[in-house]
Amino acid sequence: MPNSIGIVRGSKIVPNVRPRAAHVMHAKGSNPEAQAACERRAINWLLAMQSADGGWAAFDVDNNWAVLNQVPFADHNAMLDPTCPDITGRVVECLSRRGMTGHEAVQRGVEYLLEAQERDGSWYGRWGVNYIYGSFLALRGLKASGAPAAGPAIEKAARWLRGIQNSDGGWGESCASYTQDRFVPAPSSASQTAWALLGLHAAGDTESPQFRRGVQFLLDLQTTRGTWPESATTGTGFPNVFYLTYAMYRDYFPLLALSQI
């Protein structure tokens, strides 16, 4: 529960942290004090949601007892909510952008991401298909953290992204990546191309031919209505069980990627 000092997590008190960069991150509300209090509560909640391994999951803390999936009523192996690079990258970026790069939680999150990197330079993506998704979010988190130790990992991931680009300039990945435990290429899609571009942008790789061709792919793919077509399924429900099509992915992520060029 929150108190005047911070939030209590077991025997540990996580101090209240006022976001130092909040004023440049978004517009101010009509009640600055209420807004600041709201932000402090959100940040304290994020800090309290960090698991023992340094990562973050979507809904729970330290919910990684794999044996629970063996019980008869386990639904789609959904008894667990283990930490994952994509959620961890999001939280590390969020906290870092609020002036908390020196906080212990961010440092532990960075360590988690560095340890979770695959041998080929990618990161597993739990909530989007798959390694392209996990990689772009891990890259954004590491970049925002400013951690010197992240440099080699960022460079390795950028090389991996450049190396899996399709001949048409876009990027695509199959849901079969989950069953084969490795990247499985697929025809280029708008959302996955945008993820790759966001990852390369975070790595500082915006002048390479691969980046420029990816941008051109999105520009050429856009319809006269301003939207992007996409037939691929790029959202993950439960790996190896079912996958999802989020209708806004095809438009939201290309817009995000192109806006940052």
Residue pairs with C-beta under 8 A, 6 or more apart in sequence:
1 7
1 8
2 16
2 41
2 44
5 13
5 15
5 16
6 13
6 14
6 15
6 16
6 44
7 13
7 14
7 16
7 44
7 45
7 47
7 48
8 14
9 47
9 48
14 44
14 47
14 48
14 105
16 40
16 44
17 40
17 43
17 44
17 47
17 98
17 100
17 103
18 36
18 39
18 40
19 25
19 36
19 39
19 40
19 43
19 98
19 99
19 100
20 98
20 99
21 97
21 98
21 99
22 36
22 39
22 98
25 97
25 98
28 35
29 35
39 98
43 95
43 98
43 100
46 56
46 91
46 94
46 95
46 105
47 95
47 105
48 61
49 56
49 57
49 61
49 91
50 56
50 61
50 91
50 105
50 108
50 109
51 57
51 61
51 62
51 64
51 83
52 62
53 83
53 112
54 83
54 88
54 108
54 109
54 111
54 112
55 83
55 84
55 85
55 87
55 88
55 109
55 112
55 113
55 116
56 83
56 87
56 88
56 90
56 91
56 109
57 63
57 81
57 82
57 83
57 84
57 87
58 81
58 84
58 87
58 126
58 127
59 81
60 81
63 80
63 81
63 82
64 80
64 81
64 82
64 83
65 80
66 80
68 74
68 79
68 80
69 77
69 79
69 80
71 79
76 237
76 238
76 241
76 242
77 238
77 240
77 241
78 238
83 112
84 124
84 125
84 126
84 127
84 134
85 112
85 113
85 116
85 117
85 123
85 124
85 125
85 126
85 134
85 137
85 138
86 123
86 124
86 125
86 126
86 127
86 128
86 133
86 134
86 137
86 138
87 126
87 127
87 137
88 109
88 112
88 113
88 116
88 138
88 141
89 113
89 123
89 134
89 137
89 138
89 139
89 140
89 141
89 142
90 137
90 140
90 141
91 109
91 141
92 106
92 109
92 110
92 113
92 141
92 142
92 144
92 145
93 137
93 140
93 141
93 143
93 144
93 145
95 101
95 103
95 105
95 106
95 109
96 106
96 141
96 144
96 145
96 146
97 144
100 106
101 144
101 145
101 146
101 147
106 145
107 147
109 141
109 145
110 141
110 142
110 145
110 147
110 149
110 150
113 123
113 138
113 141
113 142
113 150
113 153
114 142
114 149
114 150
114 153
116 123
116 124
116 138
117 123
117 138
117 153
117 156
117 157
118 124
118 131
120 160
120 183
121 135
121 153
121 156
121 157
121 158
121 159
121 160
122 131
122 132
122 134
122 135
122 157
122 160
122 183
123 131
123 134
123 135
123 137
123 138
123 157
124 130
124 131
124 134
125 131
125 132
125 133
125 134
125 135
125 137
125 236
126 134
126 236
126 239
127 133
127 235
127 236
128 134
128 195
128 234
128 235
128 236
129 173
129 174
129 175
129 177
129 178
129 192
129 233
129 234
129 235
129 236
129 243
130 173
130 175
130 177
130 178
130 183
130 236
130 239
131 173
131 177
131 183
132 161
132 164
132 171
132 173
132 183
132 192
132 195
132 196
132 199
133 192
133 195
133 234
133 236
135 157
135 160
135 161
135 195
135 199
136 195
136 196
136 198
136 199
136 202
138 157
139 154
139 157
139 158
139 198
139 199
139 202
139 203
140 198
140 199
140 202
142 150
142 153
142 154
142 202
143 150
143 154
143 202
143 203
143 204
154 202
154 203
154 204
155 203
157 199
157 203
158 199
158 200
158 203
158 204
158 205
161 171
161 196
161 199
161 200
161 203
161 210
162 200
162 205
162 208
162 210
164 171
164 173
164 183
164 185
164 196
165 171
165 196
165 210
165 213
165 214
166 172
166 185
166 187
166 188
168 188
168 217
169 188
169 193
169 213
169 214
169 216
169 217
170 188
170 189
170 190
170 192
170 193
170 214
170 217
170 218
170 221
171 188
171 189
171 192
171 193
171 195
171 196
171 214
172 185
172 186
172 187
172 188
172 189
172 192
172 193
172 232
173 183
173 184
173 185
173 186
173 192
173 234
174 184
174 185
174 186
175 233
175 236
175 243
176 184
177 183
177 184
178 236
178 239
178 240
179 240
186 232
187 232
188 217
189 230
189 231
189 232
189 234
189 250
190 218
190 221
190 228
190 229
190 230
190 249
190 250
190 251
190 253
190 254
191 230
191 232
191 234
191 249
191 250
191 253
191 254
192 232
192 234
193 214
193 217
193 218
193 254
193 257
194 218
194 253
194 254
194 256
194 257
194 258
195 253
195 257
196 214
197 211
197 214
197 215
197 218
197 257
198 253
198 256
198 257
198 260
200 206
200 208
200 210
200 211
200 214
201 211
201 257
201 260
201 261
205 211
206 261
215 257
215 258
215 261
218 228
218 254
218 257
218 258
219 258
221 228
221 229
222 228
222 254
223 229
227 250
227 251
228 250
228 251
228 254
229 250
230 249
230 250
233 243
233 244
233 245
234 245
234 246
234 249
235 243
235 244
235 245
235 246
235 249
236 243
236 244
237 243
237 244
